[in-house]
Structures are given as structure tokens and as C-alpha cells.
Amino acid sequence: MEQLPFKEAIKVWIRVAIYSFGGPAGQIAVMHKILVEEKKWISEDRFLHALNYCMLLPGPEAQQLATYIGWLLHRTKGGVTAGILFVIPGFVSILILSILYAAYRDVGIVEAIFFGIKPAVLAIVVGAVIKIGKKAIKNELMFVLAALAFIAIFFFEVDFPYIIIAAGLTGFIGGKLWEEKFHVIKGHRLAEEHKDKDNNENTLIDSKIQPVKPSLKKTFKTIFIFLTLWSLPLLILGLVIGVENIFFSEGLFFSKTAVVTFGGAYAVLAYIAQKAVEDYGWLQSGEMLDGLGMAETTPGPLIQVVQFVGFMGAYRLSGSLDPLTAGILASLMVTWVTFVPCFLFIFTGAPYIEYLRGNKSLTTALSGITAAVVGVVLNLGVWFAIHTLFSEVNEKYLYGARWLIPEWSTVNIGSLIIALIASFVYFILKWDMLKTILISVLSGIIYFFIFKELG
């Protein structure tokens, strides 16, 4: 059986990685264009089949899709290569930007750039709420789930993982009792609806690569290998220097977030931001938006923003280490514990994908999770908006609920104006993400130097 040369595949995965801008939707579109339309290595229905499986998993679906297709093409070495290459450009870019941010943030031009990025990210987050909402809020029950998720995380500070678990169980049980209301996410049917007959024949994967027969022995072996790889840095840290250090704390925290990132990066970012700012002191309130702006404007998965969080936390709490060295080491640790689980999920589940395809219990659970994600992402938008547009925000508790009350006299006029500009070009003029951020950065530079430096 003739196989695709591995060297040729590597070149294509490098190309996919370099062009992986624009969040998961843009990254998936790039892969579709190159792999399905241009190279014709994989058919439309198999591409959608793989995508639907990745949508069921926690973690960055675009990176997992690349890993899965790489596995189809060249098994384990193909999946590892595709997955790693997908992450490298973003890792290098955010590491450089993190160093500049930490060391030179007070330089006028750098401060002006990040001043402009924050309002643009607000518009993009609102867009994410609308996009996910259109997909998930198909009836009154889904609306109630979204509202309850927002109330739980914003007012009662319920941890994100518990919201996801509760939403998934609600969708699973609800699907048994009231299927028509809970069977909202029906992505597995898209494969037949979009089947490309011209492309379905004589493609490399569909016609020449035979599926791997699931094996419990191989499954347990895969789980053992990747669980060991995942936990090894933490075990070494704990044994050598103990658990009371920033690296172990970050490694443990981001290991936990890696398994609950259902619904895309935006959903878990609110949880990460609130924990990093309010509980651990790794970031200041406005810095998460700066990191998100970095991730939005660089290639790779949006969840790569966790690297920035890890860098800044270790930079601030470096102890006896040089702050820059601590930040770089933390970047490596956080990236490792975030993406190794992705390989675990793909290599463990890929042989069983045909068994998962079309399973209504899984899709009703996903429907519940996706509805809850709308509320969680809305929380992210509200939380970011309050801390971006106001210099002072008071936190009060009433009837067991937390209320964030901004000091209206501290409203930041510049951020408000740039947020309106970003919203106009993003929602009205329909500019893409990169153009929206660019115009916001330019507006930030103009405002900063005219009104702040001269005023």
C-alpha cells in the first residue's frame, strides 16, 4: 500500500502551523483548505468526522484535529509531529512577547500597544458569546442552562469544572427524558450533509488507510505512557524541590484546567483569569486581556495564553531564581501540562471513534455543556469589561452572592472609545480579528501619545 511520504507531510504541517491564526474557526478552515481542498489527502466526510470527535474532548479542538489527522496519515509519529508543530509557532511568539511585556511594559510604545489591544479583545469575546449562543441556545431549556451557568460563576464563584460536570450530567440525563430539547448539537450528521462525492473516492485516507482495530492492551499502554509523560515533571519537582514552589503550583493548576476546557478556550479563560488574579496573585486584573491579545494575534491555539499566565506568575514569584529564567521555565512547564493531555485523548480515543460517532448520549451531554459555556463566556466578557473600562472596582457580598460594582468616576474614556471603534469594525463592517486588533492598536497608540503623554 503506497503511503504519503512523511517528509512531505512534515512540510504541510509546518505550513498549517504558520498559518494557524484567527482562533479555532480560522485554524480549522486553514486545515480544511490545505488538507481537503488543496492536497486532497482526506475527504470531506472524514474531516468532519474527526472534527466532531475533537469537539467532544476537552482542550483545543484545532490542535487535536491536527493531531488526529496526523495520526490517520502516519499513526503515532504523524500525530505527535502534527500536534507539536501546531504549537511551536505560538509558543515561541508568546514567549518573546511575554519577555518584552515583563521587561519593557513601561516603555511608552509597548504600553500604548497593549492599551489598544484590551478593548479589541472585549469585542472579540462578545463575538464569541454570540457565535456560541447561536449554536447552542436553540430552545428555552438551553437558555436556562446558560443563565444558570452565568449566575453560578459570576455571582457565586462556582468553579468552572463543577459547572461543566453539572451541565454534562444535565444534558446526559435530560437527553434520556426529553431528547428533542437536549439533542441540540448534531454535528455528527454534517458528514452526510456535506459529503463530497468527487472527493470521497481515491483519497489517501479513505481508500488506502485501514482503520486500527481497537485493543484494550494498546489502550492501557497508551494511557500509561501519556499519563507518565504528563505527570513526570510534577513528580520530579515534588521530589527534588518540594511542592511549595511556583512551578509545582502552576503545573498542578494547569493540569486541572487541561481536562475541563470544554467549549473552547474562551470558556475556561474566565476561570483561569479569576484564579490567577484573585487567588494566586500571578496576574493583575488587566493583564489577562493583554495575554489574550497576544494569543489572538499569534499563530497557534488560543489556549496558549496560559503560557503568558505561567510566565508572569513565575516572573513575579521567582524566589531565588532570576525572574526571566523562572518565567521561561514556567512557560515550558505550563505548555507541557496543557498539551500532553491532548495527545493522550487523541491516541487513546482515535481507534474507538467509530463507536463514538453518532452516540446520542454523548451529543446531548455536549449540548448541555455548550449551553453552559455560553453563560461562562458571557461571564468572561462582563468580568473583562468591568476591569478594562474602570480603574476601580469594588467587590461586595450580598445574600451570599458576589457583586462587582465599578466606581463610575474612574471610567477610562480612552478604553471606552476604542472599544466602540473595535465593536463597529468587527460587528458592523465585519472586519476579521487581526484587522480589528490592528485598528485598535493604532487607536491606542494615537490616544496614548496625544492625550496621556501630552496631556
Secondary structure, 3 states (H helix, E strand, C coil): CCCCCHHHHHHHHHHHHHCCCCHHHHHHHHHHHHHHHHCCCCCHHHHHHHHHHHHCCCCCHHHHHHHHHHHHHHHHHHHHHHHHHHHHHHHHHHHHHHHHHHHHCCCHHHHHHHHHHHHHHHHHHHHHHHHHHHHHCCCHHHHHHHHHHHHHHHCCCCCHHHHHHHHHHHHHHHHHHCHHHHCCCCHHHHHHHCCCHHHHCCCHHHHHCCCCCCCHHHHHHHHHHHHHHHHHHHHHHHHHCCCCCHHHHHHHHHHHHHCCCCCCHHHHHHHHHHHHHHHCCCCCCCHHHHHHHHHHHCCCCHHHHHHHHHHHHHHHCCCCCCHHHHHHHHHHHHHHHHHHHHHHHHHHHHHHHHHHCCCHHHHHHHHHHHHHHHHHHHHHHHHHHHHHHECCEEEEEECCEEEEEECHHHECHHHHHHHHHHHHHHHHCCCCHHHHHHHHHHHHHHHHHHHHHCC
